[in-house]
Structure formats: structure tokens, C-alpha cells
Amino acid sequence: MLAFLEVILASIGLTFIVTQSRLFRFIQRWYLFQCPMCFGFWAGIIVYLFHIYNLSILNFGFIASLFSYILYLIIKPLMDRFD
């Protein structure tokens, strides 16, 4: 069950990184990399392969990215009120 949770969270993190970040603007011209649902499918397959081949360190990076983004979305409105 924990492995399933790792794969799901890492897939979401990878999807956010590729479809929303400025780092990947050069590939976001193509529809696959603009659509979170479209890329999320492939991200799930990629992350599952990382899990099978014991490349979990990448998965943990994707999970950390997801939680950092969620925390940013929570804290950003609070910080804007004090500006």
C-alpha cells in the first residue's frame, strides 16, 4: 500500500513539474506536455518503472516537489496579505 502511495504522489509531482514549471517551457508547446491529465498517464507509467528498477530517489524528489508546491499555494495568499 505504501508503494502504491509513493507511485501516486510521485506521478502527481512529476506531472506538476513538467506541465506547470518554467523549467520545461520549451516542451510545453506540444499538447501532451500542457495537459496534466494526458501527461499524468505517462508520468504514472514512468514513475512505476522507476519504482520497479529501484530508482526511488527520483520518486522522492517528485513527492518533495509536490508537497513544496502545495505548501506554496497555501502560504502565498497569507504572504500577499502583508505586502
C-alpha positions in Angstrom: 0.0 0.0 0.0 2.9 2.4 0.8 4.5 1.6 -2.6 1.2 2.5 -4.3 1.0 5.8 -2.4 4.6 6.5 -3.4 3.9 5.9 -7.1 0.7 8.1 -7.0 2.3 11.0 -5.2 5.4 10.9 -7.3 3.3 10.8 -10.5 1.4 13.9 -9.4 4.7 15.7 -8.6 6.2 14.8 -11.9 3.1 15.9 -13.7 3.2 19.3 -11.9 6.9 19.7 -12.7 6.6 19.1 -16.4 3.2 20.8 -17.1 3.5 23.8 -14.8 7.1 24.7 -14.3 9.1 27.3 -16.2 12.0 24.8 -16.5 10.0 22.9 -19.1 8.5 25.8 -21.1 10.5 24.7 -24.2 8.5 21.4 -24.4 5.1 22.8 -23.3 4.4 23.8 -26.9 3.2 20.2 -27.5 -0.2 19.3 -26.2 1.0 16.2 -24.3 3.1 18.4 -22.0 0.4 21.1 -21.5 -2.4 18.8 -20.4 -2.0 17.4 -16.8 -4.4 14.6 -17.5 -2.6 13.5 -20.7 0.9 13.7 -19.2 -0.3 12.2 -15.9 -1.0 8.9 -17.6 2.6 8.7 -18.9 4.0 10.0 -15.7 2.3 7.1 -13.8 4.0 4.6 -16.2 7.4 6.3 -15.9 7.2 6.5 -12.1 6.1 2.9 -11.8 9.1 1.9 -13.9 11.4 4.0 -11.6 9.8 2.1 -8.6 10.4 -1.3 -10.3 14.0 -0.6 -11.1 14.7 0.8 -7.6 15.2 4.4 -8.7 13.1 5.6 -5.8 15.3 8.6 -5.1 13.7 10.2 -8.2 10.3 9.4 -6.9 11.1 11.0 -3.6 12.2 14.1 -5.4 8.9 14.3 -7.3 7.0 13.8 -4.0 9.0 16.6 -2.3 8.2 18.8 -5.3 4.5 18.1 -5.0 4.4 19.0 -1.3 6.5 22.1 -1.8 4.1 23.3 -4.4 1.1 22.6 -2.2 2.7 24.4 0.7 3.5 27.3 -1.6 -0.2 27.5 -2.7 -1.2 27.6 1.0 1.3 30.2 2.2 1.3 32.5 -0.8 -2.1 34.1 -0.1 -1.1 34.7 3.5 2.1 36.4 2.5 0.3 38.6 -0.1 -1.9 40.0 2.7 1.1 41.5 4.4 2.5 43.2 1.3 
